[in-house]
Amino acid sequence: MGAKLFFLLLVLIAVAFFFTMAVGAGHNNSQDPPPASGSSAQQDYVMKNPPPPWIGNMIGFLSPKLSLPQKEFRFGAVPIMVDVPAGSTRYRNATIRVTTGCTPVDCSVNIAYQSKNDEGKDMSLDQQTWTPSSKDKPDQASLVIMESGGTLTFSCTSAPQCIAVLQ
């Protein structure tokens, strides 16, 4: 009796799954097709609809990490620029935590990345700027570093000295 009940339950789950897939496919077919790849309409759509911030946190731990000889950066009102060498993978994740210069109320740090030769421009990854937000982790920046490297720029707008650490 138990095996028949288990088999019946398994069949009901399979039927529900296929029904849900069929309904979803019908809804998907009723939408407008996406713009052609490489078209200006596609680029406009990507610029107006960036991925949500939580996606970087979700997949960030899977991507290769940026590694630099210097892990701690001290900077003030005069920005410092750090050269990022080329890497062996197309993308690297730079997770930078601000240890001094951020409070729960105010964070006076700006971190920017500029790729070499506009690499990643088609995905808006050639110029990235991090400014703190009150969401998620307000003292942690996550930037995508392209294969050819580039430059990280750190600046502190109101505190006398800020410190950031590459994770």
N, C-alpha and C positions, 0 to 999 in steps of 0.2 A: 504494500500500500504506500509506503514512504517513497519508494522509487518512482511510482506512477505520479505522485503528487509533485515530486521534484522535477520530473520530466515535463509535466503540464505547466509548472511555473516557468521553466526554462523556455518553453514554446511561447508562452504569453509575453515574456520579456523580449524575445526575438521579434514577435509580431509588433509590439509597441515600438521597438527600435526602428524597424523598417517603415512603419507608418510615419514616425517622426522624420525620418530621412526623406521620405517622399514629399511630405508637406513642406519641409525646408527647401527642397530642390525646386518645388513649384514657386515658392516665394522668391527664391534667388533668380529664377528665370524671368520674373516680372520686373526686375530692376533694369535700369539702363546699363548698357555695357560700359566698362571702364574705358577711358581715353586710350588711344594707341600709345604704345610704348615709345618714349622719347619725344612725344609731342609736347607742345607748350601747355596744352590743357592738363596733361598729366603732371608736369612740373608745377603748374599753378595749384593743382589739387594737393600735391605733396607739401608745398610751402604753406598753404592755408590749413592743412590738417596734419600737424606733426604727431608722431606717436605719443601716447600718454607717458608721463614721467615714470610710472611704476613699471613700464616694460623694461627699462634699463636695469632696474633692481631685480627683476625676475630672471632675465637672461644674462645679466652682467657677470654673475659668478661662473658662468660657463665659458666666457670668452677669455682669451689670454690677457694677462695683466701687464700694464706698462711697468718696466723696470728701469730705474735710473740709478746712477751711482750715489746721487744725493737724494736722501729721503725727506729731509726737513728743509723748509724754505722760510726764511725770515725776511719780511719786507715791510715797508712803510708807505708814506705818501708817494714816494718815487717808485714807480713800478720796477720790478725785476723781470728779466726775460731769461727763460731756461730753454736751451736747445734740446729738442727731443730727437734722438738718433733714429735712423730707419730701422724697421723691424722685419722679421721674417714672415709675419702673418698680415693679412690685409687689414684687420682691425685689432686694436688693443684697447682695453678698458683702463682708463686712468681714474682711480677713486682717490680723491684727495679730501682729507678731513681737516677742517680749520680748528686748531686747538686754542689759539689766542686771537681775539678780534671779533668773536661771535658771542653774543649773549642770547638768552631766549627771546628777548625783546628786539634786539637790533644786531645786525651783522654787517660790518663795514668792509667786507672783502669782495673783490671781484677777481675772477679767474677766467682767462680767455685762452683759446687754442686757435692757432692759425696753421693750416697744413702747408706743405711745400708744394709749389706749382699748382695750387688750387685743386689738389687731389681730393676727391669726395664732394666736389661742388654739385654734381648731379643729385646727390642725396642730402644736400645742405649740411655736410659734415666738414667743409673746408674752414669755416669760421664758426666757432662755438663759444658762447659766453655763459658763464655760470654766475648767477646772483642768487643769494639765499632766498628761500621761500619758507613760509610758515608751515608747509606741509611736510609730511614724511620725516626727513632728516635735514633740518635747516642748516646744519654745519658740515654737510658732506656733499662734495661735488662729484659728479660722474660724467666724464667726457670720453668720447670715442676718438682714439688716436689712429690716424691712417698709417699705412705701411711705410710711406716715404718719410715719416716723422713730421717735424714742424717746430713750432715755438709755443711754449706756455708762458703767459704773462700774468703775474700776480700783482695786485695793488690793494692798498688798504686806505679807505677813504676817510675814516674819522679817528681810529685808534692810532696811537703813536707808533706801535709796532704790532704786526700780526704774524702769526706762525701757522703754516699749513704743512701737513705730513702726507706723503704719498703712501697709500695703504698697500 
